[in-house]
Amino acid sequence: MKDIMTTMQASVFKALRSIGIQEDVASDAAVSLAKRDADVIDLKSDMRLLKWMLGFVLAFQPLVVSSLFGLWLKQGDFAVQMATLTTQMANQSSQIANISTQIASISTQLANQSAQISAIAAKIH
């Protein structure tokens, strides 16, 4: 993957130089684009993992709830079981909130990178 990034970086640099962009600006733009591409790949990988984690949690929630309901019926201690279920659901809600926060952070990072690319593009033009 690093060879592809280096090749892409060199290609961008050559393209920018061929249209008369100063060497330092062309170099900075090529490096920024390569970093952005690497960051996007990392973010996509993280997003894929977060989606799987969220899907797993959501898929097994009915199983957890139905298991807890079965325990309620067996033990007869509904107040304790209700508190346990409430705590577990609060924990799962907290996990979902954490995932949402991570997704928001990733979106912010993408927006920042997009702004950097726009700034570089503005320098080029």
C-alpha positions in Angstrom: 0.0 0.0 0.0 2.9 2.3 0.8 4.3 1.9 -2.8 0.9 2.9 -4.2 0.9 6.0 -2.0 4.4 6.9 -3.1 3.5 6.4 -6.7 0.4 8.5 -6.4 2.3 11.2 -4.5 4.9 11.3 -7.3 2.2 11.4 -10.0 0.4 14.3 -8.3 3.7 16.2 -7.8 4.7 15.7 -11.5 1.2 16.7 -12.7 1.3 19.9 -10.6 4.8 20.8 -11.7 3.8 20.2 -15.3 1.2 22.9 -15.1 3.6 25.4 -13.6 2.9 25.1 -9.9 5.9 26.0 -7.7 7.9 23.0 -6.4 7.2 23.6 -2.7 3.5 24.1 -3.3 3.3 21.0 -5.5 5.2 19.0 -3.0 3.0 20.1 -0.1 -0.2 19.3 -2.1 1.1 15.9 -3.1 2.0 15.0 0.5 -1.4 16.3 1.8 -3.3 14.3 -0.8 -1.4 11.2 0.1 -2.0 11.7 3.9 -5.7 12.4 3.2 -6.0 9.2 1.2 -4.4 7.2 4.0 -6.6 8.8 6.5 -9.7 8.1 4.5 -8.7 4.5 4.2 -8.2 4.3 7.9 -11.5 6.0 8.6 -13.4 3.7 6.2 -11.9 0.7 8.0 -12.9 2.1 11.4 -16.4 2.9 10.1 -16.8 -0.7 8.8 -15.8 -2.0 12.2 -18.1 0.3 14.1 -21.0 -0.7 11.8 -20.4 -4.4 12.6 -20.1 -3.7 16.3 -23.4 -1.7 16.3 -25.1 -4.4 14.2 -23.9 -7.1 16.6 -25.2 -5.2 19.6 -28.5 -4.5 18.0 -28.9 -8.1 16.8 -28.4 -9.6 20.2 -30.5 -7.1 22.2 -33.7 -9.0 21.7 -32.0 -12.2 22.8 -30.8 -10.5 26.0 -34.2 -9.0 26.7 -36.0 -12.3 26.1 -33.4 -14.1 28.3 -33.9 -11.6 31.0 -37.7 -12.0 30.7 -37.3 -15.7 31.1 -35.2 -15.2 34.2 -37.9 -12.9 35.6 -40.5 -15.6 35.1 -38.3 -18.3 36.7 -37.1 -16.3 39.7 -40.2 -14.2 40.4 -38.1 -11.3 41.6 -39.4 -8.8 39.1 -38.0 -5.6 40.8 -34.4 -6.9 40.8 -34.7 -8.2 37.3 -36.2 -4.9 36.1 -33.3 -3.0 37.6 -30.9 -5.4 35.9 -32.6 -5.0 32.6 -32.7 -1.2 32.9 -29.0 -1.2 33.8 -28.1 -3.4 30.8 -30.2 -1.3 28.4 -28.5 1.9 29.8 -25.1 0.3 29.2 -26.1 -0.5 25.6 -27.4 3.0 25.1 -24.1 4.3 26.4 -22.3 2.1 24.0 -24.4 3.3 21.1 -23.8 6.9 22.2 -20.1 6.2 22.3 -20.3 4.8 18.7 -22.3 7.9 17.6 -19.6 10.1 19.2 -16.9 8.2 17.3 -18.8 8.6 14.0 -19.2 12.3 14.6 -15.5 12.6 15.3 -14.7 10.7 12.1 -17.1 13.1 10.2 -15.3 16.1 11.7 -11.9 14.7 10.7 -13.2 14.2 7.1 -14.5 17.7 7.0 -11.2 19.0 8.2 -9.3 17.1 5.6 -11.7 18.3 3.0 -11.0 21.9 4.1 -7.3 21.3 3.8 -7.7 19.9 0.3 -9.8 22.9 -0.6 -7.1 25.2 0.7 -4.4 23.4 -1.2 -6.5 23.6 -4.4 -7.0 27.3 -3.8 -3.3 27.8 -3.6 -2.9 25.9 -6.9 -5.4 28.1 -8.7 
